[in-house]
Amino acid sequence: MSEDGIEARMRDLGSFIRDQRRAARLSLRKLSDQAGISNPYLSQIERGLRKPSAEILQSIARALRISAETLYVRAGILEERDGSDDLIVDVMRSSQLTERQKQVIVDIYRSFVTENQIAAQELAKALGEANGTRSSPLRRPPRTMGRPTTRTVRTGQRRDPAAAGGNEPGA
């Protein structure tokens, strides 16, 4: 992999760790304490300036309560596995679980995956709004082409600015 590719991968890894930390509502200091690494080093990892070892990634993953494999793949230590249904296949093959237990585990797993996807979408939307970008064209204010618009004033009454002379509440 080229030098630029490694740097891009480290920025992606750092951004992912930062997003996971924020989703877990942990401060940088709290995560560094829980992972057993220094605050400045974790900050450098999040900014993509350092390439952490597998042991450091494992510590971060443990503190974030996520799979170390996820961080290894993002860091380029492991290749991404094809098929996200490996867990489901393994559970369904197990001879140590009843059919009911297998189904409960699969249902819980799928609900967590769905919940995480929704949380990731909400986080992306919130970050987009915080950065001043709009995630939906429906939120764009209407264009008036210089014409007065009807608006709601504090009293809840509708007011037309072209109407009478401003003696109304909230005018």
Summary of the structure (lengths in Angstrom):
residues: 171
radius of gyration: 25.0
end to end distance: 64.4
largest distance: 81.3
contacts: 379
relative contact order: 0.07
helix: 58%
strand: 2%
